[in-house]
Amino acid sequence: MLKGGSHNCYKVDYPKKSLCLILNMEYFDIQGLPRREGTNEDRNNLKETFKNVGFEVRTKDNLTYTETEKVLQKIASEDHSQRSCFVCAILSHGNECGIFTRDKLFELNWLVNFFSNRNCKTLAEKPKLFFIQACRGEECDYGIETDGASDCANSAPQVLNEKDMLHVYSTPPGYVAWRNSGNGSWFIQSLCKMLQKHGKELELIKILTRVNHVVASEYESGSGGKEIPCIVSMLTKELYL
């Protein structure tokens, strides 16, 4: 892989560290949305993992919709011309209609649109990666029994069809996403494990395929729930972090 990029690979040898934003929701002001125990394990695991693969990491906890909007506007207005890509991880409750901030539901395309080629020109033609740990409905994929809480609260983010973007969901549309109160979510645990093991040698889609395998084969809930992450790629080249 040529760090300078080729017709098949994104250029990654920019002088500044790329940015990873982690939006972590543990507490909510909305009636019926319980505390997400174990989410801070996911946040800390992601923070350490992306630092280890060379990112600048910023974490934001329990933001309201308005606070989230201000953070996104600020980051989108920064000069990313000397950075190779952008990563955003969202850890929250969700349902078939969207994802929750502390006080309001939003659709993923609202968040993603801040970083579109039109709205964030210094990230144009560069990869924008979004990792979403949240339910996308209430249906359980039953298989083998396991232990765990669910991130379900009724919502599935819509995909924004923008070039050079990647959306990786913890679960397909309509299904719950599983999380352990002590260890964090199945998806984030597996993502961090595979990035730590292969992040500097394998192309990203290959890493994510291994994440799918780990989640599908190594986890099962006490109520019989299973999980398979969902990769939605608009990338046009191979990406080596």
C-alpha positions in Angstrom: 0.0 0.0 0.0 1.3 3.4 -1.0 0.7 5.9 1.8 0.7 8.7 -0.7 -2.3 7.1 -2.3 -2.9 5.6 -5.8 -5.8 5.2 -8.1 -7.0 2.3 -5.8 -6.1 3.7 -2.4 -7.0 6.9 -0.5 -4.0 9.1 0.3 -3.2 8.9 4.0 0.2 10.5 4.5 -1.0 14.0 5.5 1.0 16.0 8.0 -1.8 16.4 10.7 -3.5 13.7 12.6 -7.0 12.9 11.5 -9.9 13.6 13.9 -12.1 11.0 15.6 -15.2 12.4 17.4 -16.9 10.2 19.9 -20.5 11.2 20.9 -21.3 9.2 24.0 -24.8 9.1 25.5 -25.2 7.5 28.9 -28.0 9.6 30.5 -31.2 11.0 28.9 -33.8 13.6 29.7 -36.5 11.7 27.7 -39.0 9.6 29.7 -38.6 5.9 29.1 -34.9 6.0 28.0 -32.9 4.2 30.6 -29.2 4.9 31.5 -26.9 3.1 29.0 -24.7 1.1 31.5 -21.4 0.1 29.9 -21.3 2.8 27.3 -18.3 4.5 29.0 -16.4 1.2 28.5 -17.1 1.6 24.7 -16.1 5.3 24.8 -12.8 4.5 26.5 -12.0 1.6 24.3 -12.7 3.6 21.1 -10.6 6.5 22.5 -7.6 4.3 23.2 -8.0 2.3 19.9 -8.1 5.4 17.6 -5.2 7.1 19.5 -3.2 3.9 18.8 -3.8 4.0 15.1 -2.8 7.7 14.9 -5.9 9.8 15.4 -6.6 12.9 17.5 -9.6 11.9 19.6 -12.3 14.2 21.0 -15.0 12.8 23.3 -18.4 14.5 24.1 -20.7 13.0 26.7 -24.5 13.4 27.1 -25.0 16.3 24.8 -28.4 17.8 24.0 -29.4 18.2 20.4 -28.4 21.9 20.4 -25.1 21.1 22.0 -24.5 18.3 19.5 -25.3 20.7 16.6 -22.8 23.3 17.9 -20.0 20.6 18.2 -20.7 19.3 14.6 -20.8 22.9 13.2 -17.5 23.7 14.8 -15.7 20.6 13.6 -17.1 20.9 10.1 -15.8 24.5 9.9 -12.3 23.5 10.8 -9.5 23.2 8.2 -9.2 19.5 7.5 -7.0 20.0 4.4 -3.9 18.6 6.2 -5.9 15.5 7.5 -6.5 12.3 5.7 -10.1 11.5 6.9 -12.7 12.0 9.6 -14.3 9.5 12.0 -17.4 9.9 14.1 -18.6 7.2 16.6 -22.1 7.5 18.0 -23.0 5.6 21.2 -26.7 6.0 22.1 -30.2 4.6 22.1 -32.0 4.4 18.8 -35.0 3.1 17.0 -36.4 2.7 13.5 -36.5 6.5 13.0 -33.2 7.7 14.3 -30.7 8.1 17.2 -31.1 10.0 20.4 -29.2 12.9 21.9 -29.8 13.5 25.6 -33.1 15.3 24.8 -34.1 14.6 21.2 -34.2 12.1 18.3 -32.2 12.9 15.2 -31.7 11.1 11.8 -28.2 10.1 10.9 -28.3 12.0 7.7 -28.7 15.2 9.7 -25.4 14.5 11.4 -23.7 13.2 8.3 -24.7 16.2 6.2 -22.4 18.5 8.2 -19.5 16.6 6.6 -20.8 16.2 3.1 -18.6 17.3 0.2 -20.8 20.3 -0.2 -20.7 21.5 3.5 -17.2 20.5 4.5 -15.0 21.3 1.5 -11.7 20.5 3.2 -12.9 16.9 3.6 -14.1 16.6 0.0 -12.9 13.5 -1.7 -11.6 12.1 1.6 -13.2 9.3 3.6 -15.8 10.1 6.3 -16.4 7.1 8.6 -19.4 6.8 10.9 -19.7 4.0 13.5 -23.2 3.8 15.1 -23.8 1.7 18.3 -27.6 2.0 18.7 -30.8 -0.1 18.1 -32.5 0.3 14.7 -35.8 -1.2 15.9 -37.2 -3.6 18.4 -36.9 -7.0 16.6 -34.5 -9.6 18.1 -32.5 -11.9 15.9 -32.9 -15.1 17.9 -30.2 -17.7 17.9 -28.3 -18.9 21.0 -28.8 -17.6 24.5 -26.7 -14.8 26.1 -26.6 -12.0 28.7 -26.9 -8.3 27.9 -29.0 -5.2 27.8 -30.4 -3.7 24.7 -29.9 -0.2 23.2 -33.4 -0.3 21.7 -35.8 2.7 22.0 -37.4 2.5 18.5 -35.2 4.0 15.5 -33.3 3.3 12.3 -31.0 6.0 10.9 -31.4 6.8 7.2 -28.4 6.5 4.9 -27.2 9.6 3.2 -25.9 8.6 -0.2 -22.7 10.7 -0.3 -19.5 9.8 -2.0 -16.5 8.7 0.2 -18.6 8.0 3.2 -18.9 4.8 5.2 -21.7 4.0 7.7 -21.2 1.0 10.0 -24.1 0.1 12.2 -24.1 -2.2 15.1 -27.2 -4.0 13.6 -29.3 -4.1 10.5 -32.5 -2.0 10.1 -35.3 -3.1 12.5 -33.1 -5.0 15.0 -31.9 -4.3 18.5 -28.2 -3.9 19.4 -26.7 -5.6 22.4 -24.6 -4.1 25.2 -23.2 -5.6 28.4 -23.3 -3.3 31.5 -19.8 -4.3 32.5 -17.9 -4.7 29.2 -19.7 -2.4 26.7 -21.4 -3.3 23.4 -20.6 -6.4 21.3 -20.0 -4.3 18.2 -17.7 -1.7 19.8 -15.7 -4.4 21.7 -15.2 -6.3 18.4 -14.4 -3.2 16.3 -11.7 -2.1 18.8 -10.3 -5.6 19.0 -9.9 -5.9 15.2 -8.6 -2.4 14.8 -6.0 -2.9 17.5 -5.0 -6.2 15.8 -5.1 -5.3 12.1 -5.5 -1.5 11.9 -2.1 -0.8 10.6 -1.9 -3.7 8.1 -5.3 -4.5 6.6 -7.6 -2.5 4.4 -10.6 -1.2 6.4 -13.4 -3.2 4.7 -11.5 -6.4 5.4 -11.2 -5.4 9.1 -14.9 -4.7 9.2 -15.7 -8.0 7.7 -13.8 -9.6 10.5 -15.7 -7.6 13.0 -18.9 -9.0 11.5 -17.6 -12.5 11.9 -16.6 -12.0 15.5 -19.9 -10.4 16.5 -22.0 -13.0 14.7 -20.0 -16.0 15.9 -18.7 -15.2 19.4 -21.7 -13.4 21.1 -25.1 -14.5 22.2 -27.6 -13.2 24.7 -29.3 -14.9 27.6 -32.6 -14.3 26.0 -31.5 -15.9 22.7 -30.5 -12.7 20.9 -27.8 -12.6 18.2 -26.3 -9.7 16.3 -24.7 -8.9 12.9 -23.3 -5.4 12.2 -24.2 -3.7 8.9 -21.7 -2.0 6.6 -23.0 0.6 4.2 -20.1 1.8 2.0 -19.9 4.8 -0.4 -16.1 4.6 -0.4 -14.5 4.7 -3.8 -11.1 3.5 -2.9 -9.4 1.2 -0.4 -8.6 2.8 2.9 -5.6 1.9 5.2 -5.8 3.7 8.5 
